Amino acid sequence: MLSIEHIREHPDEVRRALQTRGEEDPITEVLELDAQIRQAITQRDHLNAERNRVSKEVGRMRSQGQEATEEIRAEMRKIGGQADALNQQTKDLGDKINGLLLELPNLPQPDVPVGAGEEGNIIVRQGGEPPIFDFEPIPHWDLGPKLGIIDFERGAKLAGSRFYTTMGAGAKLERALISWMLDLHTLEHGYTEVSLPAVVKREIMEGSGNLPKFADNLYHDEEDDLWLIPTAEVPITNLYRDEIIPANTLPIKYVAQTPCFRREKAAAGRDTRGIKRVHQFNKVEMYKFVDPETSNQELEQLVDDAEDVCRRLGFTHRVLQLCTGEMGFASSKTYDIEVWAAGCQEWLEVSSCSNCTDFQARRSNTRYRAEDGGRPRLPHTLNGSGLALPRVMIAILENYQQPDGSVVIPEVLRPYTGFDVIPARVG
C-alpha cells in the first residue's frame, strides 16, 4: 500500500508514476478525502478538549459539594454526541481512502524503463545460446504423451481444461526437481525452508496485494471465506503480520514449495497447449525480508539465486528487466528469467524476481527494529520463483530430447530421480 503521507507531500510525482503503469488517477479524490479527515480530526480534538474542560469543572463543583446544573449536563451530552458523530465520520472517510489505496499498485523505481507492454522490457543479459539439433525437436505437448509421463485427457477429465496429470518418470522428475531446488536454496544459498498452508484468510490476500484488485483470478471458498494461494509469496508475506521483527534479525530468507492455483481469467485464450499456463502447478518460491537500504542489492542476489538453478540445469536463459506496464501489482522493480524451449521454439518465463519495497509490509503491518530500542520501521520484501515447475519440466523435456524419442536427465538431478534417461516407448 502506498503511504498517504507520501501522496500528500508528492502528489504530482505519484500521479506521473501511476500513469507509467497505465493506472487511472484517483489522487485528487484521495487528497480530498484526506483533507476532510484531517478537518474532522481537528474538530473532534477541539470538542474533546472542551469536554475535558467541562468535565474538570464538574469535578471541581463536586469537590465543593455542588451538583452540575442541567445546563452543564446538556452541554456535556451535546459535546459527546458531536464527538461521536465526528469519530464515525472519520472512520467512514478512512474506510473510503483505504479502499482507494488498496487498489493502487506500487510505484516504479526511477531506473525502471517506461513502457506499456512487453516490447518495453529490456534484455539485461543472456547465458548460453539456444541448442542446435540434428533432428526436428518436438514440443512437450506431443513428447510428454509419447513418453507416457504427461496425460492431458485424464487431467481434463478430473478437473476440466488446463489441468493435467504426470505419471511414472514424469511425476518422479517433478518431485526430484522440487527436492533438488529446495536443497540448493537451503544448503548453498542460505534460505530457510518453510511449509505453508495452501489456503489463507481474506486479510492475508489483502496483505500481499492480491485482494481486492485480483479477486477474479483467485479460487475462493465462499462459505469459510478462504482463498487458495496463487503463490507461496502470499502466506510468507504475512508470517510477521502485526508483529515487530526484533533488531539484528534481517535479512530473513525463506524458501517454500507449494501448489499454486490461478484461474487465469486475464490470460484467456493464451498458451492453451501443453502445460505452459495451467490452473494448478507446483512452484519453489524464494522470499526475503530485508533492510530498506540493502533491498536492491538483495534483489540482484535473488536474481542470481534463480539464475543458478538455470545454469546448473544447463538451460540457455536470459534476464529481462520489466518495464512499468509489465510489472506485478506490488512490485517496484522486477527482473524476469526466461529459458529457451527448443520444441515450442520460444522463451518461457520460469521466474519473476521483484523488490516490493515497503508496499506489502505496510499492508500487512509488518515492522522491524533496526537496532535495540529503535523505532519500528517497515522492512522491504522481495520475492522470486526458484523456480516454477511446469516450464522447467518443459525445458528439460524439449532441450534434452534425443533422436530416438528418449529424454536425458540433467546430471544434477540424477541422484534425485534415480535414473539417467526417460526411455522412448516402443509401439
Secondary structure, 3 states (H helix, E strand, C coil): CCCHHHHHHCHHHHHHHHHHCCCCCCHHHHHHHHHHHHHHHHHHHHHHHHHHHHHHHHHHHHHCCCCCCHHHHHHHHHHHHHHHHHHHHHHHHHHHHHHHHHCCCCCCCCCCCCCCCHHHCEEEEEECCCCCCCCCCCCHHHHHHHHCCEEHHHHHHHHCCCCCEECCHHHHHHHHHHHHHHHHHHHCCCCEECCCCCEEEHHHHHHHCCCCCCHHHCCEECCCCEEECCCCHHHHHCCCCCCEECCCCCCEEEEEEEEEECCCHHHCCCCCCCCCCCCEEEEEEEEEEECHHHHHHHHHHHHHHHHHHHHHCCCCEEEEECCCCCCCCCCCEEEEEEEEECCCCEEEEEEEEEECCCHHHHHHCCEEECCCCCCEECCEEEEEEEEEHHHHHHHHHHHCECCCCCEECCHHHHHHHCCCEECCCCC
